[in-house]
Structures are given as C-alpha cells and as structure tokens.
Amino acid sequence: MKRILRGGACFGMILLILLSCASCGTTSFPSPASTTTATSKPVHKLTMWYWNIMRPDLSTDLYRDIVNDWNDSRPDIQIETTALDIEEYRSKIKTSLAAGEAPDMFYMWSGSFVRPYLRTGNMLSLDAYLTDDIRARIKPGMLEKCMDEGKVYSLPIGTFIANLYCNTDLFKKADAGIPKTYEELVVAIKALRQEGITPIALGEKDRWPGMYWYDILAMRIAGAKGAQNALEYPALFEREVFRDAAEKLVALYSLGAFSKEAFEWGFVEMLDSFRKGEAAMMYQGNWVNEIIEAKDSPTLGKVTVVPFPIVTGGNGSAYEFLGGNLDSFYIRASTAYPKDAVEVLLHVSEQAARQGEAESSGISCWKSDPALLTNHTPLAAQSIALMETARSFLGWWDTLLPAVSADTHKSLVADLLDGRVTPIEFSAEMAKLNGMQP
C-alpha cells in the first residue's frame, strides 16, 4: 500500500484542514467515467463528502490521499470525493439530507448535529456489517460513542481537546508569564499590548472560534458539570456564574485582547496569523498542531500548549477540557451499495486514525502498534499529556445544542463581543434556548 500520509497529516478535524486546494470553493476528485473495468466487472461508484479549510499553501489532504490509494487498488469500487469549506459544508449537507440527495458517505458532527438525521432514518445502521474482528480493533468504549438508541451508525476516528497555544518568543519579548489563572491572563494581555503585540488571534467571522472562549470561561467558573446542566436546562444560564463568564469575555475584548481583524477573519486567517507569529495566544483544538509544526512554519519550535487558565474562586479546574467529541463519517440509508460503502467507511476511518496517530497527530480510537508511536512532535506530545490528565470532557457546545439553538449561541457570543448585547441580555437570551437532548 502507498504511504498515505505526506508530511505528517493528522486525523479527525485536522484531516479536514490539510489539503491541496487553491481556492475557497469545491474540490472534486472524480472516479473513472466508465462503469466496467478492463475485465468487464461492474464498477460500483460511491460519492463521499467532507469539509476542508481551503488553504493554497498546504499540499496534503489525507482523505483525498486515502481515497486515491483505494481507487488505485480497488477498480471494482470507485469513490468520488467532494471537499467544501466548513460553513458551506454545514449548509449543503443539511440541505441535501432534507432533499434526499445526500452522497453515499459524508462527514457529520456528533451530538445534536447528527441526531435528528439518525432519528428520521437517514443513516445506515452498521450493526449487520461489523464483525467481531472489526469490533476488537477499536479501543474499548469508543464504538459506544458511535451509537444511537442501541445501534451503531458510524466508526470512530480520533478524539480532541482545546487548549491555550502560547508563542513563547512573544511572551519573552513582553516579559510576560504563561498564564495559569484568568488574572494572570489579564496581566499578560496588558504586557503584550504595551509591546505592540496582538495578545490573542481570533477569527470570529466563522463565529465558533469566539464561542470557544465563552464556553471555556463558563466551564472554568461554573465547572464542567454546571455547564452541562445549563446546556440541558438552559434556564440556568441566567445564573450569576454564566453572567460572570460573559462579563469576563467582554472585559478581555475591552482590553484589546483579540485581533483587531477578529470580525473580518475566519478560522483560516486566525490560524495563519498565529502561525506567522503575529499573535501571542490562540485557544483552539489540537487539530492545529500539524500546521503550527509544519517544517515551513515561522513558529516551529516557538509554541507551547497549556490548559486554559482557571478562574480563581470558580468551580472549574485545569483538568476539565472542552472537547472529547467523536465526529466521523456516516452512510446514507438508501445507498445502492451498502456493503461496499461500509467497506470504504472502515478503510477510511481506520487508516486515518492509525496512521494519524503514528505521525504524532493525536489520539486514535483504534488500537495501534506501540512501536509506531515513538516519534511524537512536541505539540502532539504536550496535547496527549494534557488529555491524559483530564478528569472530565464537555463537548463542543454547537454540537451538543440543537441546531437552531447552536446557531443562536454562536451569534449571541459574537453580539456580546461586538457590544450588541450586554452580559445580562446575553444570559437572558441563552436561557431561552432549547436544551441538549440525550
């Protein structure tokens, strides 16, 4: 088999941001036009969609590479892939599922994003296709996270956490310490500003990067359990701990903590700014490790990753993390070739997870050969070490909340940052959301 990874691509979401696209649009890799092979065997064609961050300066798209490898070795089953930018993908996959026009296999976020489609019969149950051997190759407890109402609908790839990324060179320039508390974070922001350094890179045009900041502040003040209770019973968002989180986020913005282009930039621009050394901090998932540690990265060897600072007197701890969700691929229930689609799903999921971990890109949900896991990059090793300290995880809020409420939450955080709502108004509107469903 070909070497699938080129340059250390990683799994899960980061698999979706490493690509070879030259523009922010759709990228398709068509399968052969004929319907028979040279030996006249019928060719089963399958379509596969996923999201990518469209970056012209990156040459690796792991899913495309896996599919190309498959297409070369399996002329009887050919896969056509389509990659879309994240917000376009969110909209298109919802529309296609509602219209009954979804591809054979497609990426979905876990929790409330995928649940409505599971409950309405849009997805193929995998139970009849999973052998004991397949189940044995998956780490304990991981397959259960791919189940709904007792049935398996997807296969796991990897798990992720968000942490604070700090450019140590810029901190030294400002004579600032890496913050362990919110109070120390404020001190560091002021010191960085005095040196003319942007303290925190933010791309709020996409809304979810700013949401991460409110969500982790709420977890640090209310505790992970308190935040989860509020997601289940949103009336709790009017409590003082959640207003306090909103007030602290506004205070950071008022200090000039975030990029002045925060509302003009999306995730790509935010990450690119941090990678170039233009900002001292960024709060993101460990899917960004690969780009920060690329051989041509200006910040290679200059970044450390730490838990988000605690809030003194809060109920949260540095051992509670935002993340841990399992996002993966699903198969359309009405696919013409269910057995073939499951075979492809198995290949894509396992190859991405195993080889991603072997290339120091994170934590695989599949059992791996320990001999392959000896060359972790510094950020990968730090991320793994932090994950191993975790006492609890709370998933990305926009996948836990129902879709409409998730969009409202992201918009409310943007409005809070932009001064269009006050912390009191923010909390009152959050209390009107529909809660997460079991």
NORFEN-V336100 format. One record per residue. RES is the residue in three letters. PHI is phi as a letter, one per 30 degrees, with the letter a starting at -180 (NA if undefined). D_LAST is the distance of its C-alpha to the last C-alpha in Angstrom with 2 decimals. Layout:
((RES;PHI;D_LAST) (RES;PHI;D_LAST))
This chain:
((MET;NA;41.22) (LYS;d;41.58) (ARG;d;40.25) (ILE;d;37.06) (LEU;d;36.51) (ARG;b;39.17) (GLY;i;39.42) (GLY;i;36.32) (ALA;d;33.40) (CYS;c;29.92) (PHE;c;26.68) (GLY;i;23.28) (MET;d;23.67) (ILE;d;27.25) (LEU;d;28.11) (LEU;d;27.38) (ILE;c;29.73) (LEU;c;32.76) (LEU;b;34.77) (SER;b;38.20) (CYS;d;37.87) (ALA;c;40.63) (SER;a;38.97) (CYS;c;35.76) (GLY;b;35.28) (THR;c;34.39) (THR;b;35.67) (SER;c;36.03) (PHE;b;37.53) (PRO;d;38.78) (SER;d;39.43) (PRO;e;42.90) (ALA;d;44.05) (SER;d;45.53) (THR;c;43.72) (THR;b;45.82) (THR;d;46.76) (ALA;d;50.35) (THR;c;50.31) (SER;i;49.14) (LYS;d;45.76) (PRO;d;43.12) (VAL;c;40.82) (HIS;c;37.15) (LYS;c;35.87) (LEU;b;32.24) (THR;c;30.83) (MET;b;28.45) (TRP;c;27.07) (TYR;a;25.81) (TRP;c;26.18) (ASN;b;28.93) (ILE;d;30.51) (MET;d;33.96) (ARG;b;36.48) (PRO;d;40.08) (ASP;c;41.05) (LEU;c;38.75) (SER;c;39.87) (THR;b;36.94) (ASP;b;34.04) (LEU;d;32.59) (TYR;d;30.77) (ARG;d;34.00) (ASP;d;35.97) (ILE;d;33.84) (VAL;d;34.16) (ASN;d;37.87) (ASP;d;38.36) (TRP;d;36.61) (ASN;d;38.70) (ASP;d;41.86) (SER;c;41.28) (ARG;b;39.72) (PRO;d;41.89) (ASP;d;40.39) (ILE;b;36.89) (GLN;c;37.06) (ILE;c;34.20) (GLU;c;34.49) (THR;c;32.33) (THR;b;31.66) (ALA;c;30.60) (LEU;b;29.69) (ASP;d;29.29) (ILE;e;25.75) (GLU;d;25.62) (GLU;d;27.57) (TYR;d;25.26) (ARG;e;22.09) (SER;d;23.99) (LYS;d;25.69) (ILE;d;22.82) (LYS;d;20.95) (THR;d;24.28) (SER;d;25.19) (LEU;d;22.02) (ALA;d;22.46) (ALA;d;26.12) (GLY;i;25.70) (GLU;b;27.68) (ALA;d;25.42) (PRO;d;27.18) (ASP;d;26.88) (MET;b;24.82) (PHE;a;23.04) (TYR;d;21.15) (MET;b;17.60) (TRP;d;15.49) (SER;d;12.16) (GLY;i;8.73) (SER;d;9.03) (PHE;d;12.64) (VAL;c;12.52) (ARG;e;9.55) (PRO;e;11.79) (TYR;d;14.58) (LEU;d;12.99) (ARG;d;12.19) (THR;c;15.77) (GLY;i;17.54) (ASN;d;18.83) (MET;c;18.30) (LEU;d;20.35) (SER;d;18.96) (LEU;c;20.88) (ASP;e;21.02) (ALA;d;24.54) (TYR;c;25.85) (LEU;d;24.69) (THR;d;27.56) (ASP;d;27.70) (ASP;d;29.58) (ILE;d;26.91) (ARG;d;24.22) (ALA;d;26.76) (ARG;d;27.26) (ILE;c;23.71) (LYS;d;23.08) (PRO;e;21.24) (GLY;i;17.47) (MET;d;17.43) (LEU;d;17.03) (GLU;e;13.89) (LYS;d;12.28) (CYS;c;13.58) (MET;c;11.93) (ASP;b;9.61) (GLU;h;9.91) (GLY;i;12.74) (LYS;c;14.67) (VAL;c;15.90) (TYR;b;16.24) (SER;b;17.69) (LEU;b;19.71) (PRO;d;19.29) (ILE;b;21.95) (GLY;b;21.72) (THR;c;19.88) (PHE;b;21.00) (ILE;b;21.51) (ALA;c;23.20) (ASN;b;26.38) (LEU;c;29.55) (TYR;c;32.31) (CYS;b;35.79) (ASN;d;39.14) (THR;d;41.43) (ASP;d;44.59) (LEU;d;43.68) (PHE;d;42.73) (LYS;d;46.12) (LYS;d;47.90) (ALA;c;46.50) (ASP;h;47.12) (ALA;c;43.51) (GLY;c;41.33) (ILE;d;37.92) (PRO;d;35.67) (LYS;c;33.72) (THR;b;33.02) (TYR;d;32.39) (GLU;d;35.96) (GLU;d;37.30) (LEU;d;35.39) (VAL;d;37.23) (VAL;d;40.51) (ALA;d;39.99) (ILE;d;39.21) (LYS;d;42.45) (ALA;d;44.47) (LEU;d;43.23) (ARG;d;43.98) (GLN;d;47.48) (GLU;d;48.11) (GLY;i;47.01) (ILE;c;43.92) (THR;d;40.65) (PRO;d;38.25) (ILE;b;34.89) (ALA;d;34.27) (LEU;b;31.69) (GLY;b;30.98) (GLU;d;29.28) (LYS;e;30.33) (ASP;d;27.13) (ARG;i;25.19) (TRP;d;22.57) (PRO;d;25.17) (GLY;d;25.70) (MET;e;22.02) (TYR;e;21.96) (TRP;d;24.69) (TYR;d;23.03) (ASP;d;19.71) (ILE;d;21.64) (LEU;d;23.95) (ALA;d;21.17) (MET;d;19.87) (ARG;d;23.48) (ILE;d;24.12) (ALA;d;20.99) (GLY;i;19.92) (ALA;d;16.81) (LYS;d;15.12) (GLY;d;16.52) (ALA;d;15.31) (GLN;d;11.68) (ASN;e;12.15) (ALA;d;13.72) (LEU;d;11.11) (GLU;d;8.77) (TYR;b;12.08) (PRO;e;14.47) (ALA;e;17.45) (LEU;d;17.75) (PHE;d;19.00) (GLU;d;22.31) (ARG;d;22.94) (GLU;e;25.87) (VAL;d;24.11) (PHE;d;22.41) (ARG;d;25.72) (ASP;d;27.46) (ALA;d;25.45) (ALA;d;26.45) (GLU;d;30.00) (LYS;d;30.26) (LEU;d;29.19) (VAL;d;31.78) (ALA;d;34.30) (LEU;d;33.91) (TYR;d;34.44) (SER;d;37.45) (LEU;d;38.93) (GLY;i;39.01) (ALA;d;36.54) (PHE;c;35.19) (SER;e;37.04) (LYS;d;39.20) (GLU;c;37.97) (ALA;e;34.27) (PHE;d;33.77) (GLU;c;35.93) (TRP;c;34.31) (GLY;c;31.18) (PHE;e;29.67) (VAL;e;32.67) (GLU;d;35.25) (MET;e;33.48) (LEU;d;33.34) (ASP;d;36.88) (SER;d;38.18) (PHE;d;36.82) (ARG;d;38.08) (LYS;d;41.50) (GLY;i;41.70) (GLU;c;41.62) (ALA;b;38.97) (ALA;d;38.52) (MET;b;34.73) (MET;a;31.54) (TYR;c;27.93) (GLN;a;26.17) (GLY;d;24.29) (ASN;d;26.51) (TRP;d;26.77) (VAL;d;29.80) (ASN;e;31.79) (GLU;e;33.54) (ILE;d;34.98) (ILE;d;36.08) (GLU;c;37.76) (ALA;d;39.36) (LYS;e;43.08) (ASP;c;44.09) (SER;d;41.73) (PRO;d;43.82) (THR;c;41.51) (LEU;e;41.58) (GLY;i;42.03) (LYS;c;41.71) (VAL;b;37.99) (THR;b;36.03) (VAL;b;32.32) (VAL;b;31.13) (PRO;d;28.05) (PHE;d;27.45) (PRO;e;29.71) (ILE;d;28.59) (VAL;c;29.26) (THR;e;31.80) (GLY;i;30.60) (GLY;d;26.93) (ASN;d;24.16) (GLY;d;23.14) (SER;b;25.04) (ALA;d;26.31) (TYR;c;24.18) (GLU;c;20.84) (PHE;b;20.16) (LEU;d;18.45) (GLY;k;17.37) (GLY;i;16.47) (ASN;d;14.33) (LEU;c;15.40) (ASP;c;16.64) (SER;a;18.80) (PHE;c;20.55) (TYR;b;19.58) (ILE;c;22.10) (ARG;d;22.74) (ALA;e;22.55) (SER;c;26.06) (THR;e;27.78) (ALA;d;31.29) (TYR;b;31.24) (PRO;d;27.97) (LYS;d;29.69) (ASP;d;31.29) (ALA;d;28.16) (VAL;d;26.38) (GLU;d;29.50) (VAL;d;29.44) (LEU;e;25.77) (LEU;d;26.58) (HIS;d;29.68) (VAL;d;28.22) (SER;d;25.21) (GLU;d;27.33) (GLN;d;30.35) (ALA;d;28.54) (ALA;d;26.80) (ARG;d;29.86) (GLN;d;32.51) (GLY;d;30.56) (GLU;d;30.30) (ALA;d;33.94) (GLU;c;34.89) (SER;i;33.36) (SER;c;30.48) (GLY;k;27.52) (ILE;c;25.38) (SER;d;25.06) (CYS;d;22.36) (TRP;c;25.29) (LYS;d;27.98) (SER;b;31.03) (ASP;d;34.70) (PRO;e;35.34) (ALA;d;38.70) (LEU;d;37.10) (LEU;c;35.31) (THR;c;38.39) (ASN;b;38.88) (HIS;d;35.99) (THR;d;36.98) (PRO;e;37.04) (LEU;d;33.92) (ALA;d;32.00) (ALA;d;33.21) (GLN;d;32.29) (SER;d;28.74) (ILE;d;28.31) (ALA;d;29.90) (LEU;d;27.60) (MET;d;24.49) (GLU;d;25.99) (THR;d;26.28) (ALA;d;22.59) (ARG;c;21.11) (SER;a;17.66) (PHE;b;16.02) (LEU;b;13.85) (GLY;d;13.14) (TRP;e;15.01) (TRP;d;13.87) (ASP;d;14.81) (THR;c;12.35) (LEU;d;9.36) (LEU;d;10.47) (PRO;e;10.97) (ALA;e;14.34) (VAL;d;16.67) (SER;d;15.36) (ALA;d;15.57) (ASP;d;19.13) (THR;d;19.98) (HIS;d;19.00) (LYS;d;21.20) (SER;d;23.97) (LEU;d;23.94) (VAL;d;24.48) (ALA;d;27.30) (ASP;d;28.77) (LEU;d;28.64) (LEU;d;30.52) (ASP;d;32.96) (GLY;i;33.71) (ARG;d;32.60) (VAL;b;30.35) (THR;d;30.94) (PRO;e;28.49) (ILE;d;28.43) (GLU;d;27.80) (PHE;e;25.11) (SER;d;23.19) (ALA;d;23.77) (GLU;d;22.43) (MET;d;19.30) (ALA;d;18.71) (LYS;c;18.69) (LEU;d;15.72) (ASN;d;12.62) (GLY;d;9.72) (MET;d;6.78) (GLN;c;3.81) (PRO;d;0.00))
